[in-house]
Amino acid sequence: MSDIIKKSASEEDKAQLKENKHIERQKKIKKAVDERVANATEERGVFVVITGNGKGKSTSGFGTVLRAIGHGQKAALFNLSKALNGNAVK
């Protein structure tokens, strides 16, 4: 029975060691990302194109614009519609 207890303790030690290594790797990655974010000086805008069949595209676009405005950002919305015969409006 002591062999089983030793194996369990050994497996727990291995698991804890693996977890600690993972945490250290993640800390290194976070440090690198934080440095890149701190050094970033260029501000860029975002251009989103929402396409596809079915419903929800306009709702998604309006929701995104409202969220941006709510966060104090500038936002615009362009909605291209099709005519009844299926040809794009010119």
N, C-alpha and C positions, 0 to 999 in steps of 0.2 A: 504494500500500500504506500510506502514511503516513496517508491519510484514514481507512482502516479502523481503524488504531491510535488515532487521535484520537477517533473515534466510540466505540470501546470504552472509552477512558479517560473520555470525557464521560459515557457511560452509567453507568460505575462511580461517578463523582462524584455523579450524580443519585441513584443507588441509595443511596449512603452518606448523602447529604443527607436523603433520605426516611427512612432508618432512624434518623438522629439526631433528626429531628422527631418520629418515632413514640416514641422513647425519652423525649424531653422531655415529650410529652403524657402518657405513662404515669406519669412521675414526679409530674406535677401531680395526676393522678387518685389515685395512691397517697397523696400527702400529704393530700388532702382526706378520703379514707377513713380514714386513720390518725387525723386530728383528730376525726372523728366517733366512732371507736371509743374514743379517749381520753376524750371528753366523755360517753360513755354511762354513765348511772348506774342505769338501770332494768334489773333482771334479770327475764327472762320465761321461762316454761316452754314446753315444746313438747307439742302434742297431735297424735298421728299416727293417722289412720284408714286401715287397709289393707283394701281390698275387692277383689272380682273373683272370677271363676270360676277353677277349677283349683287347683293345689297351690302351696304356698310362703308363704301368708299368715301362718300360725302360726309357721313357721320364721323368717320375716323379723321378726315381732314379738318373738319370744323372743331373737333375735340382737341386736336393737336395745336391748332391755332389759338384756341382759348387758353390752353395750358401755357403756351409760350407767352401770351399777353399777361396772364396771371403772374408769371415769373418776371415780368418787367422787360421782356424781349420784344423786338420788332417782329411782326409777322404779316404775311400776305397769303391770300388764297386765290388760286385760279381754278375755275371749274369749266372744263371743256365739255359741252353737250353735243349730242348728235341730233340731227333733224329727224322728223318722223319717218322719212324714207330710208334712213340708215346712212346717209351721206353726212360727213362732218360739216358743220356750219362754217362758212368761209367769211 
